[in-house]
Amino acid sequence: MNIILLGPPGAGKGTQARKLVDERNMVQLSTGDMLRAARTSGTEMGKMVAGVMDRGELVTDEIVIGLIREQLEGDAVDGGGAGGGFIFDGFPRTLAQADALGALLNELDQPLDRVIEMQVDDDALVGRITARSTCGDCGEVYNDKTTPWPADGNCANCGSTKQTRRADDNEESLRTRLLAYYKQTSPLIGYYYAKGDLVSVDGLASMDDVAESIKSVLA
Ligand code: AMP
């Protein structure tokens, strides 16, 4: 089963994707994670997108479509890693990306089974994002208020001491990211609704309740 998790920054796409990877053997394809990895390893592309990402703007369709193509045509498919299917997390974000993904999946004879829209209101997003930190080693997500980084300083999942905060998790770039979402990404809701692929879930519910809603969509 191949699915898209669609929603504004802070809706919980990454958190739910990680649960699906653990529980259903799915493969998470997060363009945000791929771009951050390119920055960390200092590739030319990574250097090129750094400023754009920090400002909260979208990088070009060409770059992200290229990243997804590489993954789909490479090991992710051939190695059987996608036995449980792909989760597209943070991709597509524009209509051009949605068209490109449709064409790529067609080429590879892969279905797109569901597009799950995670609905969250803007006030909740600001609160979640400004409180967010992640483990620099395993990617576990924490929230200063609801699930704080453990007091002993070690990640509860892997024991690492590398608590990190994303450079773009500040109010100014969040405003730009939200604007980009409403202007460029939210038209995808209508696009997938018209195709009959869209299901919406309440992203404001607790993490476990959201996971349950997603589970029933995938049943
Ligand atoms: P995310 O981790 O999904 O919030 O993405 C972080 C940043 O990476 C975004 O604010 C964009 O600058 C960039 N990015 C990630 N995915 C995409 C995409 N599909 N299209 C364009 N830019 C993206």
Residues whose N, C-alpha, C, O or C-beta is under 5 A from the ligand:
A	BS01	AMP	P9 T31 G32 D33 L35 V52 M53 G56 E57 L58 V59 V64 G90 F91 P92 R93
